[in-house]
Amino acid sequence: GFEELKLADMSLNVLVPALANVLNQIKPNILYIPNRSDAHSDHRAVFEALVACTKSFRFPFIEQILMCEVISETDFNLNLPEQVFTPNYFVDITDQWVYKKQAMEIFADQLLPYPQTRNVSTMEALNRYRGSLINTEYAEAFMALKIIVR
C-alpha cells in the first residue's frame, strides 16, 4: 500500500514494522531482497528495512537471505568497491525461462527499447550469461548474505 518512489522518504520506523508484519504472516524460509546499491531509491529503502527484519531470534524461519540482481537497477549503480554485485549463488532457471519472459511482457510499459538494459532481449542475454557460468542454458544470480543449514 505504499506509494511508488516515496519509500526513501519514509521513516524506517514505518517501513520495518510493515515489512515485519508481512514476513510474520508469510514466514518465508528464503528472503529475496533488493541489492543494497541499486540505482532505484525504493530498492535501497526496502533493503535497509529488510536488513532490520533478518535477526534470527525475531524471524527464525528465515534460513537464506539472497540479494537480487535487478536489470537496469543493479547495473546502473556507481562502480564503487562497496557497491559491486558479486554473485555467489546461482539458480538454474532453464525450465522456467519461458515463464519469466511471459511475466516480463506483462509489464511491457516498464520495458525500454533495445539496446537499453531493461528489455527482454537484454534480460535473456544476462540470464544466458549467468547460465554459462554454471554450465546451463539460463540462470539467475544472487549474492548470498546469510545461509543457515539445519
DSSP file (Angstrom, degrees, kcal/mol; ACC not computed):
  #  RESIDUE AA STRUCTURE BP1 BP2  ACC     N-H-->O    O-->H-N    N-H-->O    O-->H-N    TCO  KAPPA ALPHA  PHI   PSI    X-CA   Y-CA   Z-CA
    1    1 A G              0   0    0      0, 0.0     2,-0.2     0, 0.0     0, 0.0   0.000 360.0 360.0 360.0   4.6    0.0    0.0    0.0
    2    2 A F        -     0   0    0      1,-0.1     2,-0.3     5,-0.0     5,-0.1  -0.586 360.0-107.2 -85.3 148.9    3.0    2.3   -0.1
    3    3 A E    >   -     0   0    0     -2,-0.2     3,-1.4     1,-0.1     4,-0.3  -0.541  36.9-106.8 -78.3 135.7    3.3    4.8   -3.0
    4    4 A E  T 3  S+     0   0    0     -2,-0.3    -1,-0.1     1,-0.2     0, 0.0  -0.284 101.4  16.1 -60.5 143.5    6.0    4.1   -5.6
    5    5 A L  T 3  S+     0   0    0      1,-0.1    -1,-0.2     3,-0.0    -2,-0.0   0.615 109.0  85.6  67.2  17.1    9.1    6.4   -5.5
    6    6 A K    X   +     0   0    0     -3,-1.4     3,-1.1     2,-0.1     4,-0.5   0.435  56.5  91.6-119.4  -5.8    8.3    7.5   -2.0
    7    7 A L  G >  S+     0   0    0     -4,-0.3     3,-1.4     1,-0.3     8,-0.1   0.860  81.7  57.9 -63.8 -35.8    9.8    4.8    0.1
    8    8 A A  G 3  S+     0   0    0      1,-0.3    -1,-0.3     3,-0.0    -2,-0.1   0.749 104.7  53.6 -66.1 -21.7   13.2    6.6    0.5
    9    9 A D  G <  S+     0   0    0     -3,-1.1    -1,-0.3     2,-0.1     2,-0.2   0.552  94.1  92.4 -86.6  -8.9   11.3    9.5    2.1
   10   10 A M  S <  S-     0   0    0     -3,-1.4     2,-0.1    -4,-0.5    -3,-0.0  -0.564  82.1-109.2 -89.6 150.6    9.6    7.2    4.7
   11   11 A S    >>  -     0   0    0     -2,-0.2     4,-2.1     1,-0.1     3,-1.7  -0.469  17.5-128.3 -72.3 144.8   11.0    6.5    8.1
   12   12 A L  H 3> S+     0   0    0      1,-0.3     4,-2.5     2,-0.2    -1,-0.1   0.763 109.8  70.4 -62.6 -23.6   12.4    3.1    8.9
   13   13 A N  H 34 S+     0   0    0      1,-0.2    -1,-0.3     2,-0.2    -2,-0.0   0.684 107.1  36.6 -66.3 -17.1   10.0    3.2   11.9
   14   14 A V  H <> S+     0   0    0     -3,-1.7     4,-1.4     2,-0.1    -2,-0.2   0.812 120.2  45.0 -97.1 -46.0    7.2    2.9    9.3
   15   15 A L  H  X S+     0   0    0     -4,-2.1     4,-2.7     2,-0.2     5,-0.3   0.917 107.9  55.4 -68.0 -45.1    8.8    0.5    6.8
   16   16 A V  H  X S+     0   0    0     -4,-2.5     4,-3.0     1,-0.2     5,-0.2   0.940 109.7  44.0 -60.5 -51.5   10.3   -2.0    9.2
   17   17 A P  H  > S+     0   0    0      0, 0.0     4,-2.2     0, 0.0    -1,-0.2   0.890 113.9  52.1 -61.3 -36.4    7.0   -2.9   11.1
   18   18 A A  H  X S+     0   0    0     -4,-1.4     4,-1.6     2,-0.2    -2,-0.2   0.938 115.1  40.4 -64.0 -46.0    5.1   -3.1    7.9
   19   19 A L  H  X S+     0   0    0     -4,-2.7     4,-2.7     2,-0.2    -1,-0.2   0.887 113.2  54.6 -70.4 -38.8    7.6   -5.5    6.3
   20   20 A A  H  X S+     0   0    0     -4,-3.0     4,-2.6    -5,-0.3    -1,-0.2   0.888 106.0  53.6 -60.9 -38.2    8.0   -7.4    9.6
   21   21 A N  H  X S+     0   0    0     -4,-2.2     4,-1.5    -5,-0.2    -1,-0.2   0.921 109.6  47.1 -61.9 -44.6    4.2   -7.9    9.6
   22   22 A V  H  X S+     0   0    0     -4,-1.6     4,-2.6     2,-0.2     5,-0.3   0.928 112.2  50.0 -63.0 -45.5    4.3   -9.4    6.1
   23   23 A L  H  X S+     0   0    0     -4,-2.7     4,-3.4     1,-0.2    -2,-0.2   0.909 109.8  50.5 -60.9 -41.9    7.2  -11.7    7.0
   24   24 A N  H  < S+     0   0    0     -4,-2.6    -1,-0.2     1,-0.2    -2,-0.2   0.790 112.6  47.5 -68.6 -26.6    5.4  -12.9   10.1
   25   25 A Q  H  < S+     0   0    0     -4,-1.5    -2,-0.2    -3,-0.2    -1,-0.2   0.909 123.9  30.4 -75.7 -44.0    2.3  -13.6    8.1
   26   26 A I  H  < S-     0   0    0     -4,-2.6    -2,-0.2    -5,-0.1    -3,-0.2   0.841  84.9-157.4 -85.6 -36.2    4.1  -15.5    5.2
   27   27 A K     <  -     0   0    0     -4,-3.4    -3,-0.1    -5,-0.3     2,-0.1   0.948  17.2-166.3  55.2  56.8    7.0  -16.9    7.2
   28   28 A P        -     0   0    0      0, 0.0    -1,-0.1     0, 0.0     3,-0.1  -0.428  22.1-156.1 -71.3 145.7    9.3  -17.4    4.2
   29   29 A N  S    S+     0   0    0     33,-0.2    34,-2.5     1,-0.2    35,-1.8   0.675  85.9  48.5 -91.7 -18.7   12.4  -19.5    4.6
   30   30 A I  E    S-a   64   0A   0     33,-0.2     2,-0.6    32,-0.2    35,-0.2  -0.983  71.8-162.1-119.4 130.9   14.1  -17.7    1.7
   31   31 A L  E     -a   65   0A   0     33,-2.7    35,-2.8    -2,-0.5     2,-0.7  -0.950   1.1-162.9-115.1 115.2   14.2  -13.9    1.6
   32   32 A Y  E     -a   66   0A   0     -2,-0.6    35,-0.2    33,-0.2    33,-0.0  -0.873  19.9-178.9 -96.1 117.1   15.0  -12.3   -1.8
   33   33 A I  E     -a   67   0A   0     33,-2.7    35,-3.3    -2,-0.7     3,-0.1  -0.842  29.4 -98.3-120.7 154.9   16.0   -8.7   -1.2
   34   34 A P        -     0   0    0      0, 0.0     2,-0.2     0, 0.0    35,-0.1  -0.229  50.9 -88.4 -64.7 158.8   17.0   -5.9   -3.5
   35   35 A N    >   -     0   0    0     33,-0.3     3,-1.6     1,-0.1    12,-0.2  -0.468  33.3-128.8 -65.8 137.3   20.6   -5.0   -4.0
   36   36 A R  T 3  S+     0   0    0      1,-0.3    -1,-0.1    -2,-0.2    12,-0.1   0.722 106.2  41.0 -62.7 -21.0   21.8   -2.5   -1.4
   37   37 A S  T 3  S+     0   0    0     46,-0.1    -1,-0.3    10,-0.0    41,-0.2   0.114  79.0 143.4-118.0  21.6   23.2   -0.3   -4.0
   38   38 A D    <   -     0   0    0     -3,-1.6    36,-0.2     1,-0.1     6,-0.2  -0.231  58.7-123.3 -56.0 152.0   20.6   -0.4   -6.7
   39   39 A A  S    S+     0   0    0     34,-1.6     2,-0.5    38,-0.1    -1,-0.1   0.767  90.1  91.6 -67.7 -25.7   20.0    2.8   -8.6
   40   40 A H  S  > S-     0   0    0      1,-0.2     4,-1.7     2,-0.0     3,-0.4  -0.606  70.3-149.4 -77.9 121.9   16.3    2.7   -7.6
   41   41 A S  H  > S+     0   0    0     -2,-0.5     4,-2.2     1,-0.2     5,-0.2   0.837  96.1  56.4 -62.1 -34.9   15.7    4.6   -4.3
   42   42 A D  H  > S+     0   0    0      1,-0.2     4,-2.5     2,-0.2    -1,-0.2   0.895 105.2  52.7 -63.5 -38.8   12.8    2.3   -3.4
   43   43 A H  H  > S+     0   0    0     -3,-0.4     4,-2.4     1,-0.2    -2,-0.2   0.923 109.9  47.7 -62.8 -43.6   15.0   -0.7   -3.7
   44   44 A R  H  X S+     0   0    0     -4,-1.7     4,-2.4     2,-0.2    -1,-0.2   0.900 111.8  50.2 -64.9 -39.9   17.6    0.8   -1.4
   45   45 A A  H  X S+     0   0    0     -4,-2.2     4,-2.2     2,-0.2    -2,-0.2   0.911 111.4  48.0 -64.6 -42.4   14.9    1.7    1.2
   46   46 A V  H  X S+     0   0    0     -4,-2.5     4,-2.8     2,-0.2     5,-0.2   0.895 109.8  53.6 -65.8 -39.7   13.5   -1.8    1.1
   47   47 A F  H  X S+     0   0    0     -4,-2.4     4,-2.2    -5,-0.2    -2,-0.2   0.957 109.8  47.4 -56.7 -51.2   16.9   -3.3    1.5
   48   48 A E  H  X S+     0   0    0     -4,-2.4     4,-1.0     1,-0.2    -2,-0.2   0.900 114.5  46.3 -59.6 -42.6   17.6   -1.1    4.6
   49   49 A A  H  < S+     0   0    0     -4,-2.2     4,-0.5     1,-0.2     3,-0.4   0.906 112.1  50.1 -67.9 -41.2   14.2   -2.0    6.2
   50   50 A L  H >< S+     0   0    0     -4,-2.8     3,-1.2     1,-0.2    -2,-0.2   0.826  99.4  64.9 -69.5 -30.2   14.6   -5.7    5.4
   51   51 A V  H >< S+     0   0    0     -4,-2.2     3,-1.3     1,-0.3    -1,-0.2   0.893 100.1  53.2 -57.9 -37.5   18.0   -5.9    7.0
   52   52 A A  T 3< S+     0   0    0     -4,-1.0     3,-0.5    -3,-0.4    -1,-0.3   0.708 105.1  56.8 -67.8 -18.7   16.3   -5.0   10.3
   53   53 A C  T <  S+     0   0    0     -3,-1.2    -1,-0.3    -4,-0.5    -2,-0.2   0.153  87.5  79.3 -98.0  18.3   14.0   -7.9    9.7
   54   54 A T    <   +     0   0    0     -3,-1.3     2,-0.4     4,-0.0    -1,-0.2   0.288  53.6 127.5-111.3  10.8   16.7  -10.6    9.4
   55   55 A K    >>  -     0   0    0     -3,-0.5     4,-2.5     1,-0.2     3,-1.3  -0.556  55.4-143.1 -72.1 123.9   17.5  -11.1   13.0
   56   56 A S  T 34 S+     0   0    0     -2,-0.4    -1,-0.2     1,-0.3     6,-0.1   0.803  97.2  57.4 -60.7 -31.6   17.3  -14.9   13.6
   57   57 A F  T 34 S+     0   0    0      1,-0.2    -1,-0.3     2,-0.2    -2,-0.1   0.748 116.2  35.5 -74.4 -20.2   15.9  -14.5   17.1
   58   58 A R  T <4 S+     0   0    0     -3,-1.3    -2,-0.2     1,-0.2    -1,-0.2   0.751 132.6  26.9 -97.1 -30.0   12.9  -12.5   15.7
   59   59 A F    ><  +     0   0    0     -4,-2.5     3,-1.8     1,-0.1    -1,-0.2  -0.565  66.9 162.9-132.0  66.8   12.5  -14.3   12.4
   60   60 A P  T 3   +     0   0    0      0, 0.0    -1,-0.1     0, 0.0    -4,-0.1   0.662  69.8  68.2 -65.9 -15.5   13.8  -17.9   13.0
   61   61 A F  T 3  S+     0   0    0     -3,-0.1     2,-0.7     2,-0.0    -5,-0.1   0.668  76.4  94.0 -77.8 -16.6   12.0  -19.2    9.9
   62   62 A I    <   +     0   0    0     -3,-1.8   -33,-0.2     1,-0.2   -32,-0.2  -0.691  42.0 160.5 -81.0 113.1   14.4  -17.2    7.5
   63   63 A E        +     0   0    0    -34,-2.5    85,-3.3    -2,-0.7     2,-0.4   0.615  61.6  36.1-108.1 -19.4   17.2  -19.5    6.6
   64   64 A Q  E     -aB  30 147A   0    -35,-1.8   -33,-2.7    83,-0.2     2,-0.5  -1.000  56.0-168.6-137.6 137.7   18.5  -17.8    3.5
   65   65 A I  E     -aB  31 146A   0     81,-2.6    80,-3.2    -2,-0.4    81,-1.4  -0.975  14.9-176.6-124.4 116.1   18.9  -14.2    2.5
   66   66 A L  E     -aB  32 144A   0    -35,-2.8   -33,-2.7    -2,-0.5     2,-0.5  -0.954  19.5-142.1-119.4 124.6   19.7  -13.6   -1.1
   67   67 A M  E     -aB  33 143A   0     76,-3.1    76,-2.1    -2,-0.5   -32,-0.1  -0.743  28.3-133.1 -86.7 128.1   20.4  -10.2   -2.6
   68   68 A C  E     - B   0 142A   0    -35,-3.3     2,-0.6    -2,-0.5   -33,-0.3  -0.386   3.0-132.7 -85.3 154.7   18.9   -9.9   -6.1
   69   69 A E        -     0   0    0     72,-0.6     2,-0.6    -2,-0.1    72,-0.1  -0.946  25.0-166.8-101.7 117.1   20.3   -8.7   -9.4
   70   70 A V    >>> -     0   0    0     -2,-0.6     4,-2.9     0, 0.0     3,-2.2  -0.924  21.9-124.0-112.9 113.6   17.8   -6.3  -11.0
   71   71 A I  T 345S+     0   0    0     -2,-0.6    52,-0.1     1,-0.3    47,-0.0  -0.301  95.0  14.3 -59.5 135.8   18.5   -5.5  -14.6
   72   72 A S  T 345S+     0   0    0      1,-0.1    -1,-0.3    45,-0.0    46,-0.1   0.418 130.4  53.2  74.8   5.7   18.7   -1.7  -15.2
   73   73 A E  T X45S+     0   0    0     -3,-2.2   -34,-1.6   -34,-0.1     3,-0.5   0.583 108.0  40.4-124.1 -54.2   19.0   -1.0  -11.4
   74   74 A T  G ><5S+     0   0    0     -4,-2.9     3,-0.9     1,-0.2    -3,-0.1   0.902 119.9  47.5 -62.9 -40.5   21.9   -3.2  -10.1
   75   75 A D  G 3 <S+     0   0    0     -5,-0.6    -1,-0.2     1,-0.2    -4,-0.1   0.594 104.4  61.4 -79.8 -10.1   24.0   -2.4  -13.2
   76   76 A F  G <  S+     0   0    0     -3,-0.5    -1,-0.2     2,-0.1    -2,-0.2   0.469  79.6 107.1 -94.6  -2.1   23.3    1.3  -13.1
   77   77 A N  S <  S-     0   0    0     -3,-0.9     2,-0.1    -4,-0.4   -39,-0.1  -0.269  85.4 -86.5 -70.7 164.5   24.9    1.9   -9.7
   78   78 A L        -     0   0    0    -41,-0.2     2,-2.1     1,-0.1    -1,-0.1  -0.446  40.8-114.4 -69.0 145.7   28.2    3.7   -9.4
   79   79 A N        +     0   0    0     -2,-0.1    -1,-0.1    -3,-0.1     5,-0.1  -0.413  62.5 144.5 -85.3  64.5   31.2    1.3   -9.8
   80   80 A L    >   -     0   0    0     -2,-2.1     3,-2.3     1,-0.1     4,-0.5  -0.780  60.7-115.9 -99.7 147.3   32.5    1.7   -6.2
   81   81 A P  G >  S+     0   0    0      0, 0.0     3,-0.9     0, 0.0    -1,-0.1   0.848 115.0  52.1 -52.9 -38.5   34.0   -1.3   -4.4
   82   82 A E  G 3  S+     0   0    0      1,-0.2    -3,-0.1     3,-0.0   -45,-0.0   0.555 111.2  49.1 -76.8  -4.9   31.3   -1.4   -1.7
   83   83 A Q  G <  S+     0   0    0     -3,-2.3     2,-0.2    -5,-0.1    -1,-0.2   0.345  78.2 122.4-113.9   5.4   28.6   -1.4   -4.4
   84   84 A V    <   -     0   0    0     -3,-0.9     2,-0.8    -4,-0.5    -9,-0.1  -0.506  58.9-135.1 -73.8 133.1   29.8   -4.2   -6.7
   85   85 A F        -     0   0    0     -2,-0.2    -1,-0.1   -11,-0.1    -2,-0.1  -0.808  26.0-178.9 -87.3 111.8   27.3   -7.0   -7.2
   86   86 A T        -     0   0    0     -2,-0.8     2,-0.1    55,-0.0    56,-0.0  -0.871  18.2-144.7-116.1  96.2   29.4  -10.2   -6.9
   87   87 A P        +     0   0    0      0, 0.0    56,-0.3     0, 0.0     3,-0.1  -0.335  32.9 159.6 -66.6 138.0   27.2  -13.2   -7.4
   88   88 A N        +     0   0    0     54,-2.3     2,-0.4     1,-0.2    55,-0.2   0.200  62.6  61.4-137.5  11.4   28.0  -16.3   -5.3
   89   89 A Y  E     -C  142   0A   0     53,-1.6    53,-2.5     2,-0.0     2,-0.4  -0.961  63.4-173.7-144.5 120.6   24.6  -18.1   -5.6
   90   90 A F  E     -C  141   0A   0     -2,-0.4     2,-0.5    51,-0.2    51,-0.2  -0.923   9.6-160.8-123.4 142.1   23.2  -19.3   -8.9
   91   91 A V  E     -C  140   0A   0     49,-2.5    49,-2.1    -2,-0.4     2,-0.5  -0.983  21.7-129.6-124.2 123.6   19.8  -20.8   -9.7
   92   92 A D  E     +C  139   0A   0     -2,-0.5    47,-0.3    47,-0.2     3,-0.1  -0.588  30.9 171.2 -69.3 117.5   19.2  -22.8  -12.9
   93   93 A I    >>  +     0   0    0     45,-1.7     4,-1.4    -2,-0.5     3,-1.0   0.103  37.1 119.5-114.7  20.2   16.0  -21.3  -14.5
   94   94 A T  G >4 S+     0   0    0     44,-0.8     3,-0.6     1,-0.3     4,-0.4   0.906  79.4  45.4 -52.8 -46.2   16.2  -23.1  -17.8
   95   95 A D  G 34 S+     0   0    0      1,-0.2    -1,-0.3    -3,-0.1     4,-0.1   0.689 119.4  42.5 -72.8 -17.2   12.9  -24.8  -17.2
   96   96 A Q  G X> S+     0   0    0     -3,-1.0     4,-2.1     1,-0.1     3,-0.7   0.464  83.3 100.0-105.0  -4.1   11.3  -21.5  -16.1
   97   97 A W  H <X S+     0   0    0     -4,-1.4     4,-2.6    -3,-0.6     5,-0.2   0.883  80.5  52.7 -54.0 -45.5   12.8  -19.1  -18.6
   98   98 A V  H 3> S+     0   0    0     -4,-0.4     4,-2.1     1,-0.2    -1,-0.3   0.862 110.5  49.1 -60.5 -35.5    9.6  -19.0  -20.8
   99   99 A Y  H <> S+     0   0    0     -3,-0.7     4,-2.3     2,-0.2    -1,-0.2   0.869 109.5  51.2 -72.2 -36.5    7.5  -18.1  -17.8
  100  100 A K  H  X S+     0   0    0     -4,-2.1     4,-2.3     2,-0.2    -2,-0.2   0.925 110.6  49.5 -64.1 -43.3    9.9  -15.4  -16.8
  101  101 A K  H  X S+     0   0    0     -4,-2.6     4,-1.9    -5,-0.2    -2,-0.2   0.922 111.3  48.8 -61.6 -44.7    9.8  -13.9  -20.3
  102  102 A Q  H  X S+     0   0    0     -4,-2.1     4,-1.0     1,-0.2    -1,-0.2   0.888 110.1  52.2 -62.7 -39.2    6.0  -14.0  -20.3
  103  103 A A  H >X S+     0   0    0     -4,-2.3     4,-0.7     1,-0.2     3,-0.5   0.906 108.7  50.1 -64.8 -41.2    5.9  -12.3  -16.9
  104  104 A M  H >< S+     0   0    0     -4,-2.3     3,-0.9     1,-0.2    -1,-0.2   0.874 105.2  57.3 -64.5 -36.4    8.2   -9.5  -18.1
  105  105 A E  H >< S+     0   0    0     -4,-1.9     3,-1.0     1,-0.3    -1,-0.2   0.752  95.7  64.6 -68.8 -22.5    6.0   -9.0  -21.1
  106  106 A I  H << S+     0   0    0     -4,-1.0     3,-0.3    -3,-0.5    -1,-0.3   0.841 103.7  48.7 -63.7 -32.7    3.0   -8.4  -18.8
  107  107 A F  T X< S+     0   0    0     -3,-0.9     3,-2.4    -4,-0.7     4,-0.5  -0.232  70.4 142.3-101.1  42.6    4.9   -5.3  -17.6
  108  108 A A  G X   +     0   0    0     -3,-1.0     3,-1.2     1,-0.3    -1,-0.2   0.786  64.5  65.1 -56.1 -30.5    5.7   -4.0  -21.1
  109  109 A D  G 3  S+     0   0    0     -3,-0.3    -1,-0.3     1,-0.3    -2,-0.1   0.676 101.0  51.7 -69.0 -14.4    5.2   -0.4  -20.0
  110  110 A Q  G <  S+     0   0    0     -3,-2.4    -1,-0.3    -6,-0.2    -2,-0.2   0.534  93.0  95.3 -94.4  -9.4    8.2   -0.8  -17.7
  111  111 A L    <   -     0   0    0     -3,-1.2     8,-0.2    -4,-0.5     6,-0.0  -0.466  62.3-147.1 -84.6 155.9   10.5   -2.1  -20.5
  112  112 A L        -     0   0    0      6,-3.9     8,-0.1    -2,-0.1     2,-0.1  -0.821  27.9 -92.5-117.4 157.3   12.8    0.1  -22.6
  113  113 A P    >   -     0   0    0      0, 0.0     3,-2.1     0, 0.0     5,-0.1  -0.414  61.4 -70.5 -71.1 145.6   13.8   -0.3  -26.2
  114  114 A Y  T 3  S+     0   0    0      1,-0.3     3,-0.1    -2,-0.1     6,-0.0  -0.473 116.4  40.5 -62.6 138.8   17.0   -2.2  -27.1
  115  115 A P  T 3  S+     0   0    0      0, 0.0    -1,-0.3     0, 0.0     4,-0.1  -0.907  97.7  92.4 -97.1  16.3   19.9   -1.6  -26.6
  116  116 A Q  S <  S-     0   0    0     -3,-2.1     6,-0.2     1,-0.1    -4,-0.1  -0.305  84.5-116.4 -66.2 160.9   18.9   -0.2  -23.2
  117  117 A T  S    S+     0   0    0      1,-0.2     2,-1.9    -3,-0.1    -1,-0.1   0.801  96.0  76.0 -76.7 -28.9   19.2   -2.8  -20.4
  118  118 A R  S    S+     0   0    0     -5,-0.1    -6,-3.9   -46,-0.1     2,-0.3  -0.484  75.8  96.4 -89.0  73.6   15.6   -3.1  -19.3
  119  119 A N  S  > S-     0   0    0     -2,-1.9     4,-2.4    -8,-0.2     5,-0.2  -0.964  83.4-106.8-150.1 163.4   14.2   -5.2  -22.1
  120  120 A V  H  > S+     0   0    0     -2,-0.3     4,-2.5     1,-0.2     5,-0.2   0.866 115.3  54.8 -64.1 -37.8   13.5   -8.9  -22.7
  121  121 A S  H  > S+     0   0    0      2,-0.2     4,-2.0     1,-0.2    -1,-0.2   0.927 112.3  41.9 -62.8 -45.5   16.4   -9.3  -25.1
  122  122 A T  H  > S+     0   0    0     -6,-0.2     4,-2.5     2,-0.2    -1,-0.2   0.883 113.0  53.8 -70.4 -37.9   19.0   -8.0  -22.7
  123  123 A M  H  X S+     0   0    0     -4,-2.4     4,-2.7     1,-0.2    -2,-0.2   0.910 108.8  49.8 -61.1 -41.6   17.4   -9.9  -19.8
  124  124 A E  H  X S+     0   0    0     -4,-2.5     4,-2.5     2,-0.2    -2,-0.2   0.916 109.5  51.5 -62.9 -41.7   17.7  -13.1  -21.9
  125  125 A A  H  X S+     0   0    0     -4,-2.0     4,-2.6     2,-0.2    -2,-0.2   0.918 111.3  47.5 -61.1 -43.4   21.4  -12.3  -22.6
  126  126 A L  H  X S+     0   0    0     -4,-2.5     4,-3.0     1,-0.2     5,-0.2   0.930 113.3  47.4 -63.8 -45.0   22.1  -11.7  -18.9
  127  127 A N  H  X S+     0   0    0     -4,-2.7     4,-1.9     2,-0.2    12,-1.9   0.843 112.4  50.1 -67.7 -32.3   20.3  -15.0  -17.9
  128  128 A R  H  X S+     0   0    0     -4,-2.5     4,-2.4    10,-0.2    -1,-0.2   0.923 111.9  48.3 -67.5 -43.8   22.2  -16.9  -20.7
  129  129 A Y  H  X S+     0   0    0     -4,-2.6     4,-1.2     2,-0.2    -2,-0.2   0.947 112.3  47.6 -60.7 -48.7   25.5  -15.4  -19.4
  130  130 A R  H  < S+     0   0    0     -4,-3.0     4,-0.5     9,-0.3     3,-0.4   0.882 111.6  52.7 -61.0 -36.7   24.7  -16.3  -15.8
  131  131 A G  H ><>S+     0   0    0     -4,-1.9     5,-2.3     8,-0.3     3,-1.5   0.892 102.6  57.3 -63.6 -39.6   23.7  -19.8  -17.1
  132  132 A S  H ><5S+     0   0    0     -4,-2.4     3,-0.7     1,-0.3    -1,-0.2   0.785  97.8  62.7 -63.3 -25.4   27.0  -20.2  -18.9
  133  133 A L  T 3<5S+     0   0    0     -4,-1.2    -1,-0.3    -3,-0.4    -2,-0.2   0.711 114.1  32.9 -71.8 -19.1   28.8  -19.7  -15.5
  134  134 A I  T < 5S-     0   0    0     -3,-1.5    -1,-0.2    -4,-0.5    -2,-0.2   0.151 118.1-105.0-122.6  18.0   27.1  -22.8  -14.2
  135  135 A N  T < 5S+     0   0    0     -3,-0.7     2,-0.3     1,-0.2    -3,-0.2   0.913  84.3 106.8  62.4  47.1   27.0  -24.9  -17.4
  136  136 A T  S   <S-     0   0    0     -5,-2.3    -1,-0.2    -8,-0.2    -2,-0.2  -0.900  78.0-109.1-143.1 172.3   23.3  -24.5  -18.1
  137  137 A E  S    S+     0   0    0     -2,-0.3     2,-0.4     1,-0.2    -6,-0.3   0.938  96.3  11.3 -74.1 -46.8   21.2  -22.5  -20.6
  138  138 A Y        +     0   0    0     -7,-0.2   -45,-1.7    -8,-0.1   -44,-0.8  -0.986  67.2 163.0-134.9 142.8   19.7  -19.9  -18.2
  139  139 A A  E     - C   0  92A   0    -12,-1.9     2,-0.4    -2,-0.4    -8,-0.3  -0.988  27.6-136.4-151.2 158.3   20.4  -18.9  -14.6
  140  140 A E  E     - C   0  91A   0    -49,-2.1   -49,-2.5    -2,-0.3     2,-0.4  -0.913  23.7-143.4-112.0 147.7   19.7  -16.1  -12.2
  141  141 A A  E     + C   0  90A   0     -2,-0.4   -72,-0.6   -51,-0.2     2,-0.3  -0.872  20.4 173.2-116.2 145.7   22.5  -14.9   -9.9
  142  142 A F  E     -BC  68  89A   0    -53,-2.5   -54,-2.3    -2,-0.4   -53,-1.6  -0.906  33.3-120.4-138.7 164.2   22.3  -13.7   -6.3
  143  143 A M  E     -B   67   0A   0    -76,-2.1   -76,-3.1    -2,-0.3     2,-0.6  -0.966  30.0-138.3-107.4 116.1   24.6  -12.6   -3.5
  144  144 A A  E     +B   66   0A   0     -2,-0.6   -78,-0.2   -78,-0.2     3,-0.1  -0.633  27.8 172.5 -75.6 119.2   24.1  -14.9   -0.6
  145  145 A L  E     +     0   0A   0    -80,-3.2     2,-0.3    -2,-0.6    -1,-0.2   0.730  69.7   7.9 -97.9 -29.0   24.1  -12.8    2.6
  146  146 A K  E     +B   65   0A   0    -81,-1.4   -81,-2.6     2,-0.0     2,-0.4  -0.949  58.3 177.7-154.4 133.4   23.0  -15.5    5.0
  147  147 A I  E     -B   64   0A   0     -2,-0.3     2,-0.5   -83,-0.2   -83,-0.2  -0.966   9.1-166.9-137.0 121.1   22.6  -19.2    4.7
  148  148 A I        -     0   0    0    -85,-3.3     2,-0.6    -2,-0.4    -2,-0.0  -0.932   3.8-162.5-108.5 125.2   21.6  -21.3    7.7
  149  149 A V              0   0    0     -2,-0.5    -2,-0.0     1,-0.1   -85,-0.0  -0.939 360.0 360.0-109.1 120.9   21.9  -25.1    7.4
  150  150 A R              0   0    0     -2,-0.6    -1,-0.1     0, 0.0    -2,-0.0   0.394 360.0 360.0-104.9 360.0   20.0  -27.0   10.0
